[in-house]
């Protein structure tokens, strides 16, 4: 969880105007991360709690707010930071950016800038696993805003009809971009819609890492045993604006304050302190900061892609197209 938070904090600062001490913007420097940057700050417990129970062979799809999922699945923080910085040493050679990071070697099929697009991709991956007889499952993270899009119902329906080994994880932060989801969503939400289609669904406090872990462990155990699809509905909080340069002034200050007060990392730390593990928690914090500081330094010094790279990793539609 603290690795994810450290990554997001460093990426946020780098997108706002250079690299500086955490929590302080270096406005006199150019932004080192260009383009949209959607932070998962506040949602770390969901990614950590679910991915703790996944194996390298398990497949995962993510969202435009996917740094936490990618790190929790085992991707390399330095290669991720290089991708955000647009460097040739990034996961996509510096050409994909924040919303397209993938690492097939750890089962991370990729983030996705299209709301709800990861749902049918995960279902397709799960069907592939079933057809091949592989001992693995697919996991799909998506936000509450995705449940109002067609792919949500289509994906759940397909998963039920073909009894697929897939876990749907709704990170319900109750805000869709800049609008509160309740104003646009009929009914109780993701878990109720899943139940209506015959998918067992569990709702959990997404700011409680232990609760998420326990719920995810049981659902994943059932899926591995052949139960078919399951859904985890995690109620969580987005601490930041829609993107890293968005101050989020449209949000109710009281609601934001309440979200910060139930921060999952602070809750986990308090639990460790109660158990006499405060020193170990400090060590984890320090290790995470050192790792991400090193990732930022490497990304800052890494070379940009060669101009010729613009013509690679693209679809070839016929000879002479690029002449």
C-alpha positions as CSV (number, residue, x, y, z in Angstrom):
1,X,0.0,0.0,0.0
2,X,2.7,2.5,0.9
3,X,4.6,1.6,-2.4
4,X,1.5,2.6,-4.3
5,X,1.0,5.8,-2.3
6,X,4.7,6.7,-2.7
7,X,4.5,6.1,-6.5
8,X,1.3,8.2,-6.8
9,X,2.7,11.0,-4.8
10,X,5.9,11.2,-6.8
11,X,4.0,10.9,-10.1
12,X,1.6,13.7,-9.0
13,X,4.5,16.1,-8.2
14,X,6.3,15.3,-11.4
15,X,3.1,16.0,-13.4
16,X,2.6,19.4,-11.7
17,X,6.0,20.9,-12.3
18,X,9.0,18.8,-11.8
19,X,10.6,16.8,-9.0
20,X,10.8,18.3,-5.5
21,X,10.4,17.2,-1.9
22,X,7.2,15.2,-1.5
23,X,4.2,17.4,-0.8
24,X,5.8,20.4,-2.3
25,X,5.3,21.5,-5.9
26,X,8.3,22.7,-7.9
27,X,6.4,25.2,-10.0
28,X,9.5,26.7,-11.5
29,X,10.3,23.5,-13.3
30,X,8.6,22.0,-16.3
31,X,6.3,19.0,-15.8
32,X,8.1,15.7,-16.3
33,X,4.9,13.8,-16.8
34,X,2.8,15.0,-19.7
35,X,-0.8,14.2,-20.5
36,X,-3.6,12.9,-18.2
37,X,-2.5,11.3,-15.0
38,X,-5.3,9.6,-13.0
39,X,-4.2,8.8,-9.4
40,X,-5.4,5.9,-7.2
41,X,-4.5,7.7,-4.0
42,X,-6.8,6.5,-1.3
43,X,-7.7,3.3,-3.0
44,X,-4.6,1.3,-2.2
45,X,-6.2,-1.2,0.2
46,X,-8.3,-2.6,-2.7
47,X,-5.4,-3.3,-5.0
48,X,-3.2,-4.7,-2.3
49,X,-5.9,-6.7,-0.6
50,X,-7.0,-8.4,-3.9
51,X,-3.6,-8.9,-5.6
52,X,-2.1,-10.4,-2.4
53,X,-4.0,-13.6,-3.3
54,X,-3.1,-13.8,-7.0
55,X,-0.4,-15.9,-8.7
56,X,1.8,-14.8,-11.5
57,X,-0.2,-16.9,-14.0
58,X,-3.4,-15.1,-13.0
59,X,-4.5,-12.4,-15.5
60,X,-5.5,-8.9,-14.6
61,X,-7.1,-5.9,-16.4
62,X,-7.2,-2.4,-15.0
63,X,-8.6,1.1,-15.6
64,X,-7.4,4.5,-16.4
65,X,-6.7,4.8,-12.7
66,X,-4.4,1.7,-12.7
67,X,-1.0,2.4,-11.2
68,X,-1.9,0.7,-7.9
69,X,-3.2,-2.5,-9.6
70,X,-0.1,-2.7,-11.8
71,X,2.3,-2.4,-8.9
72,X,0.3,-4.8,-6.7
73,X,0.4,-7.4,-9.5
74,X,4.2,-7.3,-9.5
75,X,5.2,-4.8,-12.2
76,X,8.5,-2.9,-11.9
77,X,8.1,0.6,-10.4
78,X,11.1,2.0,-12.3
79,X,9.8,0.9,-15.7
80,X,6.4,2.3,-14.8
81,X,7.9,5.7,-13.9
82,X,9.9,5.7,-17.0
83,X,6.8,5.2,-19.0
84,X,5.0,8.0,-17.3
85,X,8.0,10.2,-18.1
86,X,7.9,9.2,-21.7
87,X,11.2,7.5,-21.7
88,X,12.5,4.8,-24.1
89,X,13.1,2.5,-21.1
90,X,9.4,2.5,-20.1
91,X,7.0,-0.4,-20.4
92,X,5.7,0.9,-23.7
93,X,8.9,2.5,-24.9
94,X,7.6,5.9,-23.6
95,X,4.8,5.9,-26.1
96,X,1.9,4.6,-24.1
97,X,1.9,6.7,-21.0
98,X,0.0,6.2,-17.8
99,X,-3.2,4.6,-19.1
100,X,-1.6,1.9,-21.2
101,X,1.0,0.2,-19.0
102,X,1.1,-3.6,-19.3
103,X,3.4,-6.4,-18.2
104,X,2.4,-9.8,-19.6
105,X,5.3,-11.4,-17.6
106,X,3.3,-10.8,-14.3
107,X,-0.1,-11.3,-15.9
108,X,-0.9,-7.6,-16.1
109,X,-2.8,-7.3,-19.4
110,X,-2.9,-3.6,-19.2
111,X,-4.6,-0.4,-18.0
112,X,-7.3,1.1,-20.3
113,X,-8.4,4.6,-20.9
114,X,-11.9,3.6,-21.9
115,X,-14.4,3.3,-19.0
116,X,-15.6,-0.3,-18.7
117,X,-13.4,-1.6,-21.5
118,X,-11.4,-3.8,-19.2
119,X,-14.5,-5.9,-18.3
120,X,-14.9,-7.7,-21.7
121,X,-11.1,-8.0,-22.0
122,X,-11.0,-9.8,-18.6
123,X,-13.9,-12.1,-19.6
124,X,-12.2,-13.0,-22.9
125,X,-9.0,-13.7,-21.0
126,X,-11.0,-15.9,-18.6
127,X,-12.5,-17.8,-21.5
128,X,-9.1,-18.4,-22.9
129,X,-7.9,-19.8,-19.6
130,X,-10.9,-22.1,-19.5
131,X,-10.5,-23.3,-23.1
132,X,-6.8,-24.1,-22.5
133,X,-7.5,-25.8,-19.2
134,X,-5.1,-23.5,-17.4
135,X,-5.0,-23.4,-13.6
136,X,-5.5,-19.6,-13.3
137,X,-8.1,-17.0,-13.0
138,X,-8.8,-13.5,-14.5
139,X,-9.4,-10.4,-12.3
140,X,-11.0,-7.2,-13.5
141,X,-10.8,-3.9,-11.6
142,X,-13.3,-1.2,-12.6
143,X,-14.9,1.8,-11.1
144,X,-18.5,2.5,-10.1
145,X,-18.9,4.7,-13.1
146,X,-18.4,1.7,-15.4
147,X,-21.6,-0.1,-14.2
148,X,-23.7,2.3,-16.3
149,X,-22.0,1.4,-19.5
150,X,-23.0,-1.5,-21.7
151,X,-19.8,-3.6,-21.4
152,X,-20.5,-4.1,-17.7
153,X,-23.7,-6.0,-18.2
154,X,-22.5,-7.8,-21.3
155,X,-19.3,-9.0,-19.6
156,X,-21.2,-10.2,-16.5
157,X,-23.7,-12.0,-18.7
158,X,-21.0,-13.7,-20.7
159,X,-19.1,-14.8,-17.6
160,X,-22.3,-16.4,-16.2
161,X,-23.4,-18.1,-19.4
162,X,-19.9,-19.7,-19.9
163,X,-19.2,-20.2,-16.2
164,X,-15.9,-18.4,-16.4
165,X,-13.1,-18.1,-13.7
166,X,-13.2,-14.4,-13.3
167,X,-13.4,-12.0,-10.3
168,X,-15.0,-8.6,-10.9
169,X,-13.7,-6.0,-8.5
170,X,-15.7,-2.7,-8.3
171,X,-13.7,0.1,-6.8
172,X,-16.7,2.2,-5.7
173,X,-15.3,5.6,-4.8
174,X,-18.8,7.1,-5.4
175,X,-17.6,9.7,-7.8
176,X,-17.5,9.4,-11.6
177,X,-14.9,11.9,-12.9
178,X,-16.4,15.1,-11.5
179,X,-20.0,13.9,-10.7
180,X,-21.3,12.0,-7.7
181,X,-22.3,8.6,-8.9
182,X,-25.5,8.5,-6.9
183,X,-27.0,11.2,-9.1
184,X,-26.6,9.0,-12.2
185,X,-27.0,5.4,-10.9
186,X,-30.3,3.7,-10.2
187,X,-30.4,1.1,-7.5
188,X,-27.9,-0.1,-4.8
189,X,-25.0,-0.4,-7.3
190,X,-22.6,-3.0,-8.6
191,X,-23.2,-5.8,-6.1
192,X,-27.0,-5.7,-6.6
193,X,-26.7,-5.8,-10.4
194,X,-24.3,-8.7,-10.2
195,X,-26.7,-10.6,-7.8
196,X,-29.5,-10.1,-10.3
197,X,-27.6,-12.0,-12.9
198,X,-26.7,-14.9,-10.5
199,X,-23.2,-13.8,-9.5
200,X,-22.5,-14.0,-5.8
201,X,-21.3,-10.6,-4.7
202,X,-19.7,-9.4,-1.5
203,X,-19.6,-5.8,-0.4
204,X,-16.7,-4.7,1.8
205,X,-15.1,-1.6,3.3
206,X,-12.5,-0.8,0.7
207,X,-10.4,1.3,3.1
208,X,-9.8,-1.7,5.4
209,X,-7.0,-3.8,3.9
210,X,-7.6,-6.8,6.1
211,X,-11.3,-6.9,5.3
212,X,-10.6,-6.6,1.6
213,X,-8.0,-9.3,1.8
214,X,-10.3,-11.7,3.7
215,X,-13.2,-11.2,1.3
216,X,-11.0,-11.5,-1.8
217,X,-9.3,-14.6,-0.4
218,X,-12.6,-16.4,-0.1
219,X,-14.0,-15.3,-3.4
220,X,-10.8,-16.3,-5.2
221,X,-10.8,-19.6,-3.4
222,X,-14.4,-20.3,-4.7
223,X,-13.4,-19.3,-8.3
224,X,-10.4,-21.6,-8.3
225,X,-12.6,-24.4,-7.0
226,X,-14.9,-24.0,-10.1
227,X,-17.7,-21.7,-8.8
228,X,-17.7,-19.5,-11.9
229,X,-17.6,-15.6,-11.7
230,X,-17.8,-13.7,-8.4
231,X,-17.9,-9.9,-7.7
232,X,-16.2,-7.9,-4.9
233,X,-17.8,-4.5,-4.3
234,X,-15.3,-2.4,-2.4
235,X,-16.5,0.9,-1.0
236,X,-13.4,3.2,-1.2
237,X,-12.3,6.8,-1.5
238,X,-10.6,8.8,-4.1
239,X,-8.5,11.4,-2.3
240,X,-7.6,13.5,-5.3
241,X,-9.3,15.2,-8.2
242,X,-10.1,13.4,-11.4
243,X,-6.6,14.0,-12.7
244,X,-3.4,15.1,-11.0
245,X,-3.7,18.7,-11.9
246,X,-7.4,18.9,-10.9
247,X,-7.8,20.5,-7.4
248,X,-11.2,18.9,-7.1
249,X,-13.0,22.1,-6.0
250,X,-16.3,20.6,-7.1
251,X,-16.2,18.2,-4.2
252,X,-17.9,18.6,-0.8
253,X,-15.0,19.6,1.6
254,X,-16.7,17.7,4.4
255,X,-16.8,14.5,2.3
256,X,-13.2,14.8,1.4
257,X,-12.2,15.4,5.0
258,X,-14.2,12.2,6.0
259,X,-12.4,10.3,3.3
260,X,-9.0,11.4,4.5
261,X,-9.9,10.5,8.1
262,X,-10.6,6.9,7.1
263,X,-7.4,6.5,5.0
264,X,-6.6,2.9,4.5
265,X,-2.9,3.3,5.1
266,X,-3.4,5.2,8.3
267,X,-5.8,2.5,9.5
268,X,-3.3,-0.3,8.7
269,X,-0.5,1.6,10.4
270,X,-2.6,2.1,13.5
271,X,-3.3,-1.6,13.6
272,X,0.4,-2.4,13.3
273,X,1.3,0.0,16.1
274,X,-1.3,-1.6,18.4
275,X,0.5,-4.9,17.7
276,X,3.9,-3.4,18.6
277,X,5.1,-3.2,15.0
278,X,5.4,0.5,14.6
279,X,9.2,0.3,13.9
280,X,8.6,-2.2,11.2
281,X,6.0,0.0,9.6
282,X,8.5,2.9,9.6
283,X,11.0,0.7,7.8
284,X,8.4,-0.2,5.2
285,X,7.7,3.5,4.7
286,X,11.4,4.3,4.3
287,X,12.0,1.5,1.9
288,X,9.0,2.5,-0.3
289,X,10.2,6.2,-0.4
290,X,13.8,5.1,-1.3
291,X,12.5,2.8,-4.0
292,X,10.3,5.5,-5.6
293,X,13.0,8.2,-5.2
294,X,15.3,6.0,-7.2
295,X,12.7,5.3,-9.8
296,X,12.2,9.0,-10.3
297,X,15.9,9.6,-10.6
298,X,16.3,6.8,-13.2
299,X,13.3,8.1,-15.2
300,X,14.6,11.7,-15.1
301,X,17.9,10.6,-16.5
302,X,16.6,8.0,-19.0
303,X,16.6,8.9,-22.8
304,X,13.4,9.7,-24.8
305,X,12.4,7.3,-27.6
306,X,14.1,7.7,-30.9
307,X,11.9,9.5,-33.5
308,X,12.0,6.3,-35.6
309,X,10.1,4.5,-32.8
310,X,7.0,6.4,-33.9
311,X,6.6,4.0,-36.7
312,X,7.0,0.8,-34.6
313,X,4.3,-1.0,-32.6
314,X,1.6,0.0,-35.0
315,X,-0.7,-1.9,-37.3
316,X,0.7,-2.5,-40.8
317,X,-2.2,-1.8,-43.2
318,X,-0.2,-2.4,-46.4
319,X,3.0,-1.5,-48.2
320,X,3.6,2.1,-48.9
321,X,1.3,3.5,-46.2
322,X,4.0,5.4,-44.5
323,X,5.9,6.4,-47.6
